Amino acid sequence: MDLYAFQFDLIFNPSVLEAVSVTEGSFLRHQGPTVFVPGTISNSAGRISLTAGSLIGPIAGASGDGPLAGITFTALANGTSNIRIGNPVLLDSTLAPVTASLEAGVVQVGIPEPSTFYILWGGLAGLLTLGVVRSIKTKVRLSKLL
């Protein structure tokens, strides 16, 4: 089997995560030139819509497994967010549907309480300016072409 093109949506919990960016994964790029559409981020809806990629030209599709896209999130609050794939479309080099398994996942966010920082860094309070920036990266990965 070969994968020539894909499209999907990504669904997440917007009260826990904020999507920051979508980048092209390496899976198709290893096969040849590509075009990539990062999709549209809607943090209020907890959705990244219409992320897509395709090889260019009359070449065979990619085989095996690997990341289709990388998504960077910022943690907003303590909690759990499922990362689900919606509306997947996978096509081979003849533009016929491909059967495959797609991996998504779960993100656990635990932002330390301010008191934790005061205890840990109390002696350095006058010397350091503390800021908590949490960035979470996830990849939408093609697990296995069936």
C-alpha atoms as an extended CHARMM CRD file, in Angstrom:
* protein
*
       146  EXT
         1         1  MET       CA              0.0000000000        0.0000000000        0.0000000000  PROA      1               0.0000000000
         2         2  ASP       CA              1.0070000000        3.5990000000       -0.4020000000  PROA      2               0.0000000000
         3         3  LEU       CA             -0.1200000000        6.9030000000        1.0800000000  PROA      3               0.0000000000
         4         4  TYR       CA             -0.1900000000        9.7920000000       -1.3650000000  PROA      4               0.0000000000
         5         5  ALA       CA             -2.5210000000       12.3010000000        0.3460000000  PROA      5               0.0000000000
         6         6  PHE       CA             -4.3250000000       12.8400000000        3.6450000000  PROA      6               0.0000000000
         7         7  GLN       CA             -6.7900000000       15.1530000000        5.3660000000  PROA      7               0.0000000000
         8         8  PHE       CA             -8.0680000000       15.2080000000        8.9660000000  PROA      8               0.0000000000
         9         9  ASP       CA             -9.4700000000       17.3510000000       11.7520000000  PROA      9               0.0000000000
        10        10  LEU       CA             -8.0340000000       17.3160000000       15.2770000000  PROA      10              0.0000000000
        11        11  ILE       CA            -10.3100000000       17.7450000000       18.2970000000  PROA      11              0.0000000000
        12        12  PHE       CA             -9.0790000000       18.7670000000       21.7700000000  PROA      12              0.0000000000
        13        13  ASN       CA            -10.3680000000       20.2150000000       25.0510000000  PROA      13              0.0000000000
        14        14  PRO       CA            -10.1980000000       24.0270000000       24.7020000000  PROA      14              0.0000000000
        15        15  SER       CA            -10.4830000000       24.5820000000       28.4480000000  PROA      15              0.0000000000
        16        16  VAL       CA             -7.1730000000       22.7110000000       28.9470000000  PROA      16              0.0000000000
        17        17  LEU       CA             -5.2230000000       23.3450000000       25.7200000000  PROA      17              0.0000000000
        18        18  GLU       CA             -4.7540000000       26.1070000000       23.1830000000  PROA      18              0.0000000000
        19        19  ALA       CA             -3.4890000000       25.1240000000       19.7360000000  PROA      19              0.0000000000
        20        20  VAL       CA             -0.6030000000       27.3310000000       18.6330000000  PROA      20              0.0000000000
        21        21  SER       CA              0.6640000000       25.8850000000       15.3620000000  PROA      21              0.0000000000
        22        22  VAL       CA              0.4580000000       23.0020000000       12.9160000000  PROA      22              0.0000000000
        23        23  THR       CA              3.5350000000       21.8870000000       10.9760000000  PROA      23              0.0000000000
        24        24  GLU       CA              4.1430000000       19.2830000000        8.3180000000  PROA      24              0.0000000000
        25        25  GLY       CA              5.3350000000       15.8870000000        9.5140000000  PROA      25              0.0000000000
        26        26  SER       CA              8.1570000000       13.9990000000        7.8610000000  PROA      26              0.0000000000
        27        27  PHE       CA              6.2380000000       10.9600000000        6.6160000000  PROA      27              0.0000000000
        28        28  LEU       CA              5.3010000000       12.1340000000        3.0980000000  PROA      28              0.0000000000
        29        29  ARG       CA              8.3580000000       14.3960000000        2.6800000000  PROA      29              0.0000000000
        30        30  HSD       CA             10.6320000000       11.3440000000        2.7440000000  PROA      30              0.0000000000
        31        31  GLN       CA              8.9360000000       10.1130000000       -0.4350000000  PROA      31              0.0000000000
        32        32  GLY       CA              9.1990000000       13.2890000000       -2.5030000000  PROA      32              0.0000000000
        33        33  PRO       CA              7.9670000000       16.8800000000       -2.9110000000  PROA      33              0.0000000000
        34        34  THR       CA              4.8130000000       17.7640000000       -1.0170000000  PROA      34              0.0000000000
        35        35  VAL       CA              2.1890000000       20.4130000000       -0.5080000000  PROA      35              0.0000000000
        36        36  PHE       CA              0.9220000000       20.9590000000        3.0530000000  PROA      36              0.0000000000
        37        37  VAL       CA             -2.1060000000       22.8430000000        4.3930000000  PROA      37              0.0000000000
        38        38  PRO       CA             -1.9520000000       23.3530000000        8.1790000000  PROA      38              0.0000000000
        39        39  GLY       CA             -5.6980000000       23.8050000000        8.4660000000  PROA      39              0.0000000000
        40        40  THR       CA             -7.6550000000       26.3090000000       10.5120000000  PROA      40              0.0000000000
        41        41  ILE       CA             -7.2630000000       26.5310000000       14.2820000000  PROA      41              0.0000000000
        42        42  SER       CA            -10.3940000000       27.3180000000       16.2970000000  PROA      42              0.0000000000
        43        43  ASN       CA             -9.3950000000       27.3460000000       19.9510000000  PROA      43              0.0000000000
        44        44  SER       CA            -12.9030000000       28.3310000000       21.0390000000  PROA      44              0.0000000000
        45        45  ALA       CA            -14.2900000000       25.1650000000       19.3940000000  PROA      45              0.0000000000
        46        46  GLY       CA            -11.3280000000       22.9690000000       20.3540000000  PROA      46              0.0000000000
        47        47  ARG       CA            -10.7430000000       21.9810000000       16.7550000000  PROA      47              0.0000000000
        48        48  ILE       CA             -8.1620000000       22.2020000000       14.0020000000  PROA      48              0.0000000000
        49        49  SER       CA            -10.0410000000       21.7340000000       10.7400000000  PROA      49              0.0000000000
        50        50  LEU       CA             -8.8950000000       20.5230000000        7.3440000000  PROA      50              0.0000000000
        51        51  THR       CA             -5.2240000000       19.7890000000        7.9050000000  PROA      51              0.0000000000
        52        52  ALA       CA             -4.0580000000       18.1860000000        4.6660000000  PROA      52              0.0000000000
        53        53  GLY       CA             -0.9880000000       17.0990000000        2.7730000000  PROA      53              0.0000000000
        54        54  SER       CA             -0.1670000000       15.4780000000       -0.5270000000  PROA      54              0.0000000000
        55        55  LEU       CA              2.7580000000       14.3200000000       -2.5630000000  PROA      55              0.0000000000
        56        56  ILE       CA              3.2310000000       16.1590000000       -5.8620000000  PROA      56              0.0000000000
        57        57  GLY       CA              3.5850000000       14.5180000000       -9.2470000000  PROA      57              0.0000000000
        58        58  PRO       CA              3.3080000000       11.0070000000      -10.6210000000  PROA      58              0.0000000000
        59        59  ILE       CA              5.1990000000        9.1450000000       -7.8970000000  PROA      59              0.0000000000
        60        60  ALA       CA              4.3880000000        6.2200000000       -5.6200000000  PROA      60              0.0000000000
        61        61  GLY       CA              3.0030000000        7.0060000000       -2.2120000000  PROA      61              0.0000000000
        62        62  ALA       CA              4.8720000000        6.5220000000        1.0590000000  PROA      62              0.0000000000
        63        63  SER       CA              4.8200000000        3.2140000000        2.9400000000  PROA      63              0.0000000000
        64        64  GLY       CA              5.4420000000        2.4020000000        6.5700000000  PROA      64              0.0000000000
        65        65  ASP       CA              4.6970000000        4.6990000000        9.4790000000  PROA      65              0.0000000000
        66        66  GLY       CA              5.5660000000        8.1850000000       10.6510000000  PROA      66              0.0000000000
        67        67  PRO       CA              4.2100000000       11.6160000000       11.5770000000  PROA      67              0.0000000000
        68        68  LEU       CA              1.7930000000       13.3140000000        9.1990000000  PROA      68              0.0000000000
        69        69  ALA       CA              1.7160000000       16.5890000000       11.1550000000  PROA      69              0.0000000000
        70        70  GLY       CA              3.0290000000       18.1420000000       14.3540000000  PROA      70              0.0000000000
        71        71  ILE       CA              0.7660000000       20.2580000000       16.5350000000  PROA      71              0.0000000000
        72        72  THR       CA              2.0240000000       22.5760000000       19.2700000000  PROA      72              0.0000000000
        73        73  PHE       CA             -0.3030000000       23.3810000000       22.1690000000  PROA      73              0.0000000000
        74        74  THR       CA             -0.0330000000       25.7280000000       25.1270000000  PROA      74              0.0000000000
        75        75  ALA       CA             -1.4040000000       24.4530000000       28.4330000000  PROA      75              0.0000000000
        76        76  LEU       CA             -4.1640000000       26.6700000000       29.7930000000  PROA      76              0.0000000000
        77        77  ALA       CA             -5.2610000000       24.8440000000       32.9420000000  PROA      77              0.0000000000
        78        78  ASN       CA             -4.8630000000       21.6650000000       34.9340000000  PROA      78              0.0000000000
        79        79  GLY       CA             -6.8270000000       18.8290000000       33.4260000000  PROA      79              0.0000000000
        80        80  THR       CA             -6.9900000000       16.1760000000       30.7630000000  PROA      80              0.0000000000
        81        81  SER       CA             -7.5820000000       16.5620000000       27.0660000000  PROA      81              0.0000000000
        82        82  ASN       CA             -8.1990000000       13.7630000000       24.6250000000  PROA      82              0.0000000000
        83        83  ILE       CA             -6.6220000000       14.4470000000       21.2630000000  PROA      83              0.0000000000
        84        84  ARG       CA             -8.9610000000       12.8810000000       18.7080000000  PROA      84              0.0000000000
        85        85  ILE       CA             -8.7960000000       12.6440000000       14.9430000000  PROA      85              0.0000000000
        86        86  GLY       CA            -11.9780000000       13.4500000000       13.0600000000  PROA      86              0.0000000000
        87        87  ASN       CA            -12.9400000000       13.0950000000        9.4040000000  PROA      87              0.0000000000
        88        88  PRO       CA             -9.7830000000       11.2770000000        8.2900000000  PROA      88              0.0000000000
        89        89  VAL       CA             -9.2380000000       10.8350000000        4.5580000000  PROA      89              0.0000000000
        90        90  LEU       CA             -6.2580000000        8.7870000000        3.3820000000  PROA      90              0.0000000000
        91        91  LEU       CA             -5.6230000000        8.2470000000       -0.3340000000  PROA      91              0.0000000000
        92        92  ASP       CA             -3.1090000000        6.2200000000       -2.3140000000  PROA      92              0.0000000000
        93        93  SER       CA             -1.3550000000        7.3140000000       -5.5090000000  PROA      93              0.0000000000
        94        94  THR       CA             -4.4020000000        6.2840000000       -7.5860000000  PROA      94              0.0000000000
        95        95  LEU       CA             -6.5580000000        8.3980000000       -5.2140000000  PROA      95              0.0000000000
        96        96  ALA       CA             -8.2740000000        5.2820000000       -3.8630000000  PROA      96              0.0000000000
        97        97  PRO       CA             -8.9910000000        5.1360000000       -0.1100000000  PROA      97              0.0000000000
        98        98  VAL       CA             -6.2730000000        3.6690000000        2.1210000000  PROA      98              0.0000000000
        99        99  THR       CA             -7.0290000000        1.6690000000        5.2540000000  PROA      99              0.0000000000
       100       100  ALA       CA             -4.7270000000        2.5810000000        8.1170000000  PROA      100             0.0000000000
       101       101  SER       CA             -4.6970000000        3.1290000000       11.8440000000  PROA      101             0.0000000000
       102       102  LEU       CA             -4.1140000000        6.6370000000       13.1240000000  PROA      102             0.0000000000
       103       103  GLU       CA             -2.7070000000        7.3810000000       16.5670000000  PROA      103             0.0000000000
       104       104  ALA       CA             -3.9260000000       10.2430000000       18.6540000000  PROA      104             0.0000000000
       105       105  GLY       CA             -3.6810000000       10.4540000000       22.4250000000  PROA      105             0.0000000000
       106       106  VAL       CA             -4.3470000000       12.0810000000       25.7480000000  PROA      106             0.0000000000
       107       107  VAL       CA             -2.5990000000       15.0780000000       27.2910000000  PROA      107             0.0000000000
       108       108  GLN       CA             -2.4340000000       15.4530000000       31.0740000000  PROA      108             0.0000000000
       109       109  VAL       CA             -1.7350000000       19.0010000000       32.1830000000  PROA      109             0.0000000000
       110       110  GLY       CA             -0.5390000000       19.6970000000       35.6920000000  PROA      110             0.0000000000
       111       111  ILE       CA              0.4680000000       23.3190000000       36.1640000000  PROA      111             0.0000000000
       112       112  PRO       CA              2.1280000000       23.6860000000       39.5760000000  PROA      112             0.0000000000
       113       113  GLU       CA              0.3650000000       25.7840000000       42.1660000000  PROA      113             0.0000000000
       114       114  PRO       CA              2.1250000000       29.0770000000       42.9570000000  PROA      114             0.0000000000
       115       115  SER       CA              2.9210000000       27.8600000000       46.4990000000  PROA      115             0.0000000000
       116       116  THR       CA              5.0820000000       25.0960000000       44.9900000000  PROA      116             0.0000000000
       117       117  PHE       CA              7.2580000000       27.6950000000       43.3420000000  PROA      117             0.0000000000
       118       118  TYR       CA              7.5210000000       29.7860000000       46.5070000000  PROA      118             0.0000000000
       119       119  ILE       CA              8.7440000000       26.7920000000       48.4890000000  PROA      119             0.0000000000
       120       120  LEU       CA             11.1190000000       25.6050000000       45.7880000000  PROA      120             0.0000000000
       121       121  TRP       CA             12.5390000000       28.9620000000       44.8040000000  PROA      121             0.0000000000
       122       122  GLY       CA             11.9830000000       30.9440000000       48.0120000000  PROA      122             0.0000000000
       123       123  GLY       CA             15.6860000000       31.6070000000       48.5510000000  PROA      123             0.0000000000
       124       124  LEU       CA             16.0810000000       32.9060000000       45.0110000000  PROA      124             0.0000000000
       125       125  ALA       CA             12.9840000000       35.1110000000       44.9470000000  PROA      125             0.0000000000
       126       126  GLY       CA             14.9270000000       38.3540000000       44.7600000000  PROA      126             0.0000000000
       127       127  LEU       CA             17.2820000000       37.0340000000       42.0900000000  PROA      127             0.0000000000
       128       128  LEU       CA             14.9560000000       35.3010000000       39.6530000000  PROA      128             0.0000000000
       129       129  THR       CA             11.8800000000       36.3210000000       37.7960000000  PROA      129             0.0000000000
       130       130  LEU       CA              9.6940000000       33.2500000000       37.5430000000  PROA      130             0.0000000000
       131       131  GLY       CA              7.3660000000       32.6170000000       34.6510000000  PROA      131             0.0000000000
       132       132  VAL       CA              5.5760000000       29.4510000000       33.7500000000  PROA      132             0.0000000000
       133       133  VAL       CA              5.1790000000       28.7650000000       30.0660000000  PROA      133             0.0000000000
       134       134  ARG       CA              3.9800000000       25.3230000000       29.1480000000  PROA      134             0.0000000000
       135       135  SER       CA              4.2320000000       24.1700000000       25.5910000000  PROA      135             0.0000000000
       136       136  ILE       CA              3.0280000000       20.7540000000       24.5640000000  PROA      136             0.0000000000
       137       137  LYS       CA              3.8430000000       19.2200000000       21.2210000000  PROA      137             0.0000000000
       138       138  THR       CA              2.0310000000       16.2900000000       19.7250000000  PROA      138             0.0000000000
       139       139  LYS       CA              2.2940000000       14.5690000000       16.4020000000  PROA      139             0.0000000000
       140       140  VAL       CA             -0.4710000000       13.0120000000       14.4290000000  PROA      140             0.0000000000
       141       141  ARG       CA              1.1630000000        9.7810000000       13.4410000000  PROA      141             0.0000000000
       142       142  LEU       CA              0.2620000000        7.2300000000       10.8290000000  PROA      142             0.0000000000
       143       143  SER       CA              0.7140000000        3.9760000000       12.7420000000  PROA      143             0.0000000000
       144       144  LYS       CA              0.3920000000        1.3400000000       10.1310000000  PROA      144             0.0000000000
       145       145  LEU       CA             -0.8530000000        0.9830000000        6.6150000000  PROA      145             0.0000000000
       146       146  LEU       CA             -3.1240000000       -2.0370000000        6.5250000000  PROA      146             0.0000000000
